Each structure stands twice: as structure tokens, then as C-alpha cells.
Amino acid sequence: MSSTASKPDVVVLDYGSGNVRSAVRALERAGADVELTADLRRAMDADGLVVPGVGAFAAVARALREVHGDRAVERRLAGGRPVLGICVGLQVMFEASTEPGAGDAEGLGEWPGTAERLPAPVVPHMGWSTVEAPAGSVLFEGIADERFYFVHSYGVQRWEMVDTTGGRMTPPLVTWAEHGAPFVAAVENGPLSATQFHPEKSGDAGAELLRNWVRSLRSA
Ligand SMILES: NC(=O)CC[C@H](N)C(=O)O
């Protein structure tokens, strides 16, 4: 996909998150022209916006708001323009986290729900896990049986969004994984997608997932 001089294919939002460089490299390998920036105009104009995230939920939510990343996400979604959250970038698309220090830190609340500590004997969940992807998933096309790399202690363990439109709303596609309990591994909800795992650290399967997302930008 070749971007015009006026805009990149993908902007990775540069707001101090720790995994931006690896995300940029992985997206470039997926065939996208990528720009790392916090410039809101560039973030709005790009075909896709990636919101990476590592570290504490509250710090990520605060840093995102400090560059008005919340505004970029909301305006893009209002216009049906694709956004991909990664790791804490998935968690902050929900309402909250019970992570210490999160206190009353609010996520963007694009989906109802809370990230809660995984009830497993060993936390963080650090390693490769398989996922249960629903039929029709675009992100997991051709890779639904693969394993992906996770590094997290919190996860959204209940999907709380309900369809109040009587079936007129296209239901979100929720992919699950398990570590002590089932948790949301990925969501595809119209223009908003997110993964709890790190596709940029998930080898060939992660690279294919990013290629699937970059290809979907063409039809957005
Ligand atoms: N990989 C991370 O940065 C961890 C994210 C989050 N603090 C969690 O433990 O779930």
C-alpha cells in the first residue's frame, strides 16, 4: 500500500508507550507506510491508527490523554476510521482496571468492562497461548489456530456489551484466551480492533495478523 505524500498508511501514536518501535517495524514488515507521531492531524488523516500500550493502566491512560490521543481515537471511530489497540492499548479501550494505582483512572470506555487481575497461580501471563477466534474474524483469518505472545497480569474477563438495538447492531467479534480464567484476547468491533497480546512479538502469526489488519484498511 503506498501512501500519498499527504498522509501515511498507518500512524503509531507516540505518547510514551514502550513498545512503539517494535510496533512500527512490525507494521512496516506488514506492508504499511508507518509514521510514529503524536500529531493529531496526522493521526486523524492516516488510514489506520495504532495505539500501543505497555506498563500501568493509569499511566497509559494519562499519557494517552496528555497528547489528546483519546480525542483522536474518538474522532476516528465517529468517522468509521480504523483504530488498533495493543496490550494496554486494548485495556484502555474499556472503562477501567483494578490494577493498583489505577484508582479512578478511566479508560476511553469504547467498550463497557474492566481489566481485572488474572486468577492464575503464576502472574504475569508471559508466554505463548492459543486463542479462540469467532467465525468471520478478519484479524485471525488463516491464523486462528496459531499461538500469540502475551505479557500481562490483568485482563477483561467478562464481555459486558449488550445489544440494545434488537439485532440491528453488528455484534462485535470477541476472541478469547485463558490464563487462570478466560479473558478477552482480541476484539473486532467495526472500526475499532484491539489485541491483548503483542502481534509485533508474536512471530509469523503476529505478522499475518498485522497484514490482515493493514489489508482491511484498504476496504475501510
Ligand atoms: N505488558 C504490559 O505492559 C502489562 C499491562 C498491564 N499493566 C497488565 O499487567 O495487564
The ligand as a MOL file (V3000), in Angstrom:
LIG
                    3D

  0  0  0     0  0            999 V3000
M  V30 BEGIN CTAB
M  V30 COUNTS 10 9 0 0 0
M  V30 BEGIN ATOM
M  V30 1 N 2.6100 -5.7490 29.1770 0
M  V30 2 C 2.2230 -4.8010 29.9980 0
M  V30 3 O 2.6600 -3.6800 29.8960 0
M  V30 4 C 1.2430 -5.1410 31.0960 0
M  V30 5 C -0.0080 -4.3400 31.0160 0
M  V30 6 C -0.8340 -4.2740 32.2900 0
M  V30 7 N -0.1720 -3.4630 33.3380 0
M  V30 8 C -1.1240 -5.6740 32.8000 0
M  V30 9 O -0.4150 -6.1260 33.6950 0
M  V30 10 O -2.0360 -6.3400 32.3410 0
M  V30 END ATOM
M  V30 BEGIN BOND
M  V30 1 1 1 2
M  V30 2 2 2 3
M  V30 3 1 2 4
M  V30 4 1 4 5
M  V30 5 1 5 6
M  V30 6 1 6 7
M  V30 7 1 6 8
M  V30 8 2 8 9
M  V30 9 1 8 10
M  V30 END BOND
M  V30 END CTAB
M  END
